[in-house]
């Protein structure tokens, strides 16, 4: 993993160094910031290779950024770029009077060798994740990609939800980024489908849809695990699939939906036991969706070989 931060640089050097390291050399972009704001600039990023792709996270003071034709000529890249704008909305101009507003939470997708200019809406900084994926013939499934203008995927659309669920899974566990190598191809293909470049009935698209639905189902489990009446039927209904299809999604993992839900609840409970020592064990059990204290103790002991109280005591001694 490559990491960089301006924290140890002199304030007067931070922005210029960021422009060279992050802008010109690593990402091939041009960065602009008013001279009077440069002394207050702060930024940090990390980049993790996943196969031939690069997964990056960036937090920095707000600035204008663009990729010009000169940037492209200097640092060309036949690659696709998928990003998640966690914080810091702004305007994205891709030329020919094509300007759109990128909201917080939006996913953007396009080819890296097409120019753009991005202007922040606010001055309180930004936070985003990105994936840079080199183009391979087998990745595109016959689609053309070099003319895909960077743009936000349609908000609240089904395909966008699936791409977002996979992307957010990566962002939550960057240290396990290598585990997401196959998902990167799935994300690209779903994004190509969302942009109208692929047909939904292709075999590899069906595999991508299944992968996206699995991540989306897990995301719902993480969001709603506190509900004791969370059922497979409720998750299937939210995803717009049948109950049978939901169970089929989990079959290749070797862990059923019901067991997945229990494991996630137990993991959340153990984190709370260790991280919130003043919180009552019963309260933690109910907050994690267990409707019976007896059930909580039974499955906790069966999984971890100790009681919740023992787990809490052990964490205070370590």
VENGIJO-V244356 format. One record per backbone hydrogen bond with DSSP energy under -0.5 kcal/mol. NH is the residue of the N-H (numbers start at 0). CO is the residue of the C=O. Records with the same first field share a line. If there is no record, write none. Layout:
NH=CO ; CO
//
This chain:
1=46
3=44
5=42
8=5
12=9
13=9 ; 10
14=10
16=12
17=13
18=14
19=15
20=16
21=17
22=17
23=18
24=19
25=20
26=21
27=22
28=22
29=65
31=63
36=33
37=33 ; 34
39=36
40=37
43=58
44=3
45=56
46=1
47=54
49=52
52=49
53=131
54=47
55=53 ; 129
56=45
57=127
58=43
59=125
60=41
63=31
64=117
65=29
66=115
67=65
71=67
72=68
73=69
74=70
78=76
79=132
80=109
81=130
82=107
83=128
84=105
85=83 ; 126
86=126
89=101
90=118
91=99
92=90 ; 116
93=91 ; 97
97=94
98=96
99=91
101=89 ; 99
102=100
104=84
105=102
107=82
108=150
109=80
110=147
111=78
113=110
115=66
116=92
117=64
118=90
120=88
121=88
125=59
126=86
127=57
128=83
129=55
130=81
131=53
132=79 ; 130
133=131
134=77
138=135
139=135
140=136
141=136
142=139
147=144
148=146
150=108
152=106
156=153
160=156
161=157
162=158
163=159
164=160
165=161
166=162
167=163
168=164
169=165
170=166
171=167
172=168 ; 169
173=170
175=172
176=173
178=175
179=176
180=177
183=179
184=180
185=181
186=182
187=183
188=184
189=185
190=186
191=187
192=188
193=189
194=190
195=192
196=191
197=191
201=198
205=201
206=202
207=203
208=204
209=205
210=206
211=207
212=208
213=209
214=210
215=211
216=212
217=213
218=214
219=215
220=216
221=217
222=218
223=219
224=220
226=223
227=225
229=226
234=230
235=231
236=232
237=233
238=234
239=235 ; 236
240=235
245=241
246=242
247=243
248=244
249=245
250=246 ; 247
251=247
252=249
253=249 ; 250
254=249
259=255
260=256
261=257
262=258
263=259
264=260
265=261
266=262
267=263
268=264
269=265
270=266
271=267
272=268
273=269
274=270
275=271
278=275
283=279
284=280
285=281
286=282
287=283
288=285
289=284
295=291
296=292
297=293
298=294
299=295
300=296
301=297
302=298
303=299
304=300
310=306
311=307
312=308
313=309
314=310
315=311
316=312
317=313
//
